[in-house]
């Protein structure tokens, strides 16, 4: 493979569209819990976290997975070369240097996310192949950490007990959708020796987990937004979230766990996540204009 083709493959595996359209909701939500959003560092770290940290983590995971079938955000994943393994780590370290000015809390969360990605993806650790440990990695690394980074980038304030409760709600919302991406990969994961959540508990378990985790997360986030004084926001958030949850549940309960359901699952994830991202971005824009 020519170097230009390898570079393109590496870029594809960063999945930047996936990071910004699906995974940025938690970060943006963190900005709603501060009294005044410091827009410049907030936007800078939004790109830093999702393009360099999460992008690097995703490429790191892709290297170890070595998938041939559809994965989240890529229907036909290209092959990865050996140099992409250190490159994915280097990308995260470059982002860490750019995050240095955000302080000790932010740096600690960044390093913790990197460490969890190693536990999640690398062999023989491979927490991805252990259902409960995989939830810990994703819930903390992509859920609570990203949310807290958004809060810290938007304000100089330290995390409060209320914020930690809100972070648990964000993690529950994210995790409710996480195993859905595995339902079309069950046979592929089995062939790799990965006992993922979907492999371990089946489609029925994925549905039941969503039915429990999503309402809990929605209620926690809505309640903490109310407690933080975001009176109108929490009502709209709960309403939009409830409607989105019903739409997702309808799609999820129609899935059969087949590989050809990739596009249906991706439409579900993009639709739900993009609605949240646009809603949160609009709320932040209105709050910024108020000041």
N, C-alpha and C positions, 0 to 999 in steps of 0.2 A: 504494500500500500504506500503510495506517495505521501510525502510529508504534508502536502496541502490537504489530502484526503484524511490523514490522521488528525490534523488540526480541526478540520470540520467535524469529525467524529467526536472529538473531545468537547467541542463547543455544543454539539447536540446533547451530549450526556450531562452537561451542566443544567439543562432543562430550565433555562431562565424564564421562559414563558410560564412554566409550571410554578416556579417559585413566586413570581409576582402576582399571578392570577388566582392561585389556589392557596398558597401558604402565607401570604402577606396579611391576611385578616387578623391574626393574633397580634402582630406587631402594631398595626393601625389601631386596634382596640386599646392597646396600652396607652395611646395618646389621649384617649377620652377620659382617663382617670386623673389627669393633671389639670390644675387651674388655668394654666396658660401654656400653650404649646410653643416651644422654641423651634420654629419651622426649619431653619437651616440645618442644624445638626440632626434633627428628626428625619428629614428627607435624605440627607447624606448617608446616615446609618441604615435607613430603609434599603437603599441600594447596596450598601456594604454587606449587610446581614444576608440579604436574599441572593445577591449575585455572587459574592465571594465566599461567605461562610456556607450557606445552604447549597449554593451551586457546587462548591468544592466537596461538601459532604455527600451530595447526591452522586457526583462523579465517582467518588471513593467507593460508594456502595455499588455502583454499576460495575466497577472494575472487579469486585469480588463476586458479584452475582453471575457475571458473564452470561446474561440472558440472550436467548435467540428469539423468543417470542415477545409479544407486547408487554411493556412495562408502563408505569404511570407517566403519562406525557409523551411517550415515544411508542408508536405502533410497530416500527421496524428498527430496533436498536442496532446501530453499527458496532462492529467489533472494536475493542479497545486494545491499544498497544501497552507494553510494559511501562513506558515512560509516563503514562497517564496516571499511574498510581502515585508517584512522588509529586507530579504536577498538581493533582487534586489537593494534596496536603499543603503544597506551596501556596496555592491560591487562598486557602484558609488562613495561612500565616501572614500573607500580605494584608488580608482583611483585618487580622488582629492588630497589625501595626497601625492601620488606619483608624482603628477603634480605640487606640491608646488614650486619647484625650478625654474619653467618656468616663474614665475613672475605674476604681478597683472592682466595684460591683459588676459593671459591664464586662470588664476583662475576664472576671471569674466565670460569668455565665458563658462567655465565648469559649473559654478553655474547656469548661464542663461539656458543652455541646460537641466539641471536637473529640473529647474522650469518649463520650457516649456513642459517637459514630464509629469509633474503632471497636468498641464492645459489640455494637449492633452488626457490623458488616464483616469484620476480619475473621479469618479462620486461624486457630480452632475456637476462638471465643464465640463468635457467631450467635449473639443473642437474638438475632432475627429469627433463628430456628427454634426459639424457645418462647412459646406464646405469651406468657406473663412478662418475662424480661423484655420482650420486644415492645410491649405496651409501655413499660417504664422508660425505655430509650426514646420512643417517639413522643410520649406524653410530656416528658421533661425537656428533651432536646429541641423538639419542634413546637411544643405547646407552651409550657410555662416559661421556658427561657426566652423564646422569641417575643412573647407578650411582655415580659419584664424588661427586655432590651428596648422595646418600643417606649415603655414608660420612662426608662432611664434616659433615653436619647431626647425625649420631649421635655424633660425637667431634671433639675439637679437634686430633687428630693429622693430620699432613701425609700425603699419599699416598705409599706405599712402592713399590718396584719390584714386589713381589708383587701389590699392588693394581692396578698398571697392567697386569700380565699378566691378572689377573682381569677387568679392564675390557674387554680384547680378547675374552675369552670371552663376556662379556655381549653385546658388539656382534655377535659371530658368531651367537649364539642369536637375537637380535632380527632380524638381517638374513636369516637363513634363512627366516623367515616373511614378511618384507616384500614380496617380489615376488608372493607368493600373492594379495595384495589387488589386484594388477593384472590377473590372468588374466581376470576378467569385464569389464575395462575396456579391453581391447586395441583394439577398434574405436573407442571414444570417445576414447582417447588419440591414436590415429592421426589422427582428425578434427581434434584440437587441435594437431597437429604435434609431439606429444611422443613422442620415441623412448625410452620407458621400458624397464626391464629386460625386462619380459614382451614388449613389442613387438619389441625387438632380438633376443632369444634364444628367444622362443616358449615354449610350455608345457613342452616337453622341457627347455629350458634352466632354467626355474624349478624343475622337479623335480630336475634334476642339482645345481643350486646348493644346494637344501635338503639333499640327500643328503650333500653335502660339508660345508657350513657348520654344520649342526645338530650332528652328532657331534663336530666339532672344538670348538665352543663348549661343549657339554656336558662334554667331557673336561677342557677348560681350567678351567672353573668348579669342577668337582668336585675336580680336583687342587689348586687354590689354596685351596679350603675345607679340604682335608686338611692342606695346609701351614700354614694359619692355626690349626690345632688344633681344627677343628670336626669331630671324629671321627665322631660318629653322623650329623650333618647331611649330610656329603658323601655318605655311603652312601645315605641316603634320597633326597637330591637326584638322585643319579645314577640310582637305580632308578626314581623317578617320571619323571625326564626321559627315560629310555630307553623306558619304556612309552608316555609321551606322544608321543615321536618316532615310534614305530611306528604309533600311531593316526593321527597327522597324515599320515604317509607313505601310509598306506592311503587316506585321503581324497584327498590330493593326486594320487595316481596314478589316481584315478577321475574327476578333473575333465577337462572337454573344452574349457575356455576360452570358455564361452558366458555372455552377460550374465545369463541366468536362474539362474546358479549362485551368485549373490550370497549368498543365505541359507545355502547349504551352506558357503561359505568363511567366513562370519561365525560359524557354529556351530563350525567348526574352530578359529578364532582365539580365540573366547570360551572354549571348553572348555579348550584348552591353557593359555591365559594365566591364566584364573581359577583353575585347579588350582595353578599355580605361585604366584600371589598369595596364595591361602589357605594353602598350605604355608609360604611364607616368613613370612606374618603370624603363623602359629602358632608357628614357630620363634622369632621375635622376642619374642612374648608370653611364651613359656617362659623365654627368657634374661633378660627383664626381671624376671620373678617370682623368678628365682634370686637376684637382688640385693636 
